Amino acid sequence: MSNKKVIDIALKYGYETPESFTKAFTRFHGGTPRSVREKGGQLQQFNPLLIKITVEGGKAMEYRLEKRKGFKLLAKVREFENDESFETDNNDIAKFWQESQKDGTFEVLHGKSVSDDMYGVCGPISKESNRFRYGIGVRYVKDPVPKGFEIWDVEPGLWAVFKCMGEDPACIGTTWERIFKEFLPGAEVEMLEKTDYELYSDDFEEGCFCEIWIPVEKK
């Protein structure tokens, strides 16, 4: 096991801050480095040649910028730990989705929404806290708020939108990896420390698993 600190690993692999490394790691492996270290598991492994092709030989990331009004989500929310060091894999967020599908959460959410679209909404990772919030939700239109759920306000603003192309959640982590290492360093915009989210919709083109929406402002 490695006892290296997040700051050391983040800088080694090209991340500007420990927070950006933590978010990329969590989205890629489904759990934070600390939870992964404590519970153990198997990291997702990738052929180094494929990674090299993606970074150096691949085409630029496709994205679009959209202005969007604020909206409210009805969400089932859980807190996950930030981390201090990097180790092996855990699938806490993936398990949260699986549990919600089985325990009736999806049925409650869809009963309070006007569409079948679903959101995986993530609060910013703060240096002042060792935990961050992640919710599974829908656009909210009906009262009252069911027990065990809450309203998550998504602020209006400018968003960079990325399509996750693939057949399973692994494409989300791959897209986040490229956002942090390929898109953000040279982009005309910078990511804000606000809510970001995944949007899941039956209206997406074939092969699009979901979209990632990150809040940005122009540099």
N, C-alpha and C positions, 0 to 999 in steps of 0.2 A: 504494500500500500504506500501511496505517496502522502507526505505530510506538507507538501508545498502549499503556500497560501494562494488564494484566488488572485491577488494582485500580481504575483510572480507569473502565474500561468497565463493570465490575461495578456500581460505585456509580451510574453514569449510568443504567443500565437496571434499577435497583431490587433488585439482589442485595446481600445483607448481607455476603458475604465473597467473595474471589477463588476460594476452593475451590468454593463453590456455583455460581458462574458457570462454572467449568471443567467441573464435572460436567454441568451442563445443556447446555453447548455440545457436549461430547463425545457425549452421548446423542442430541442433536438432529442433529448433522452427521456423526457416525461417526468423528471424530478430534479430537484436542486442538488448541487454537489454534496452538501452536508447530508441530506436525507439518503442520498445514494451511498455515501461512505458508511453511514451507520447501519443501513439495512443490507447492503451488498447487492450484487447482481452482475449482469453482463452488459458492458457498453456496446452500443451499436458500432460495428466495425465497417470500414470502407477501404477499398483498394486505393493506395496512395496515388496510383497513376490516374484513376478517375478523378480524384480531388485536384490533381494538377491540371488535368484537362479543363475542369470546371473553372478554375481560377485564371489560368493563363491562356487557354485556347478556346474557351467557350464564348458565346455571344453575350453582349451586355444584357443585364436584366431588363425585362419588360415590365413596365408599371404605368400607372396613370395617376394624375393628381385630381382629386375631387374635393369641392367644398360641400360640407354637409351640415344641416341644421342639427341642433341638439335633439336627443331623443331619450326616452326612458325604456329600460329593460326590466322585466320581472325575472329575477335570477335566484338560483340556488348557489350560494357562495361558500367557499371553503378557503381557509388560509393555508399557505405552504411556507415552509422555512426558506430563508435565504441561506447562504452557505459561507463557510470559511475555507474549505479545502476541497480538492478535486479527487474523485475516486472512480467508483463503478456505477452501474446503471440502476435506475428505479423508475417505475412508471406511475407515479402518484396521480398525475393529471389524467392520464389515460384510464386509470382505475376509477377516478371520479366520474368520468363519462360513462363507463360501463355500469357502475353502481346506479347512476341516475337513470339509466335506461331500464334497469331491472326493478327499481324500487317505486316506480310510479311518478317520478319527477317529470319525465317527458310528458306524460298524460296531463298533469296539472298545468304545465307550461303551455302546451298547445290549446288547452281549454281557455286560456286567458289571452290568446293572441289572434290576430287577424290573418296570419299567414303561417306557413310551415317553416319559414326561415328560422335558423337557430344561431346563437352567438356564443362564442367562447371568449369571454371578456376578462382582461388582465389589468390589474392596477399596476402603477409604477413601482419599481423596486427602489426603496429609499435607503440611504446610508444611515438614517436615524432609526430604522426598524429592522429586526431580523426576520420579518415575515412579510409576505405579499399576498394579495387577495386575487382569487380567480373565480369567475362565476360562469355558469351555464344558463343562458337566458333567451327570452323572446321579446319582441316589441310588445309593450304592455298597453292594453286598452280598457281593461275591465277591473272594477273594484269588487270586493276588497282584496287586500294582499293576503294570500294564503299563509297559514302558519308554517314557519320554516323557510320562507322566501323573503326577499327584500327587493326594493327598487334601486336600480343602479342607473345613475344619471350619466349619460355620455355627452360631454360638452360639444358645442358646435366648433367647427374649425376646418382646417385644410388637412387632407389625408392623402398619403401615398398608398396605393392599392396594388397588391401583388397576387397573382394567381398561383395557387399551389397545384401543380399538375402531377397526378399520380392516382393510385388506387387505394392507398391506405394512409394513416396519419404520419408515416415516415416522411412524406413529402413536405409536411409542415416544418419539421426540424431542418430539412435541407434548405427550404426557402429562407427560414430565419438565419441560417448560417450564411447564406449569400447576401442577405440584407445587411448584416453587420460587417461582413468582410469585403464585399464587392460594391454594394450600392452606397451605403452611407459615407464612406471615406471620401468619395469624389462627387457626391450628389450636389445638386443646386439647393437642396433643402437639408435641414437637420431635424432629427427626431426629438420630440418633446417628452418630458417626463409626465405623461398623462396616460389615461386609459388607451390601450390598444386592443384589438379584437380580431377573432376569426369569424367570418360569415359563412354559414353553410346554407345552400339554397338548391332546390331542384331545378332552378332556372339556369344554372350555369351550363356552359358548353360541356360536351362529352370529354371526360378526362380531367376536368377541373374538380379537385376534391373540395376545395374551399378557397376563400380569399382572405388574405391578411391585410388589415387596415391599420396603419400606424400614423399617429398624429405628428404633423410636421409644420415647420415654418420655413420660409425662404431665407437663405443666408444673406 
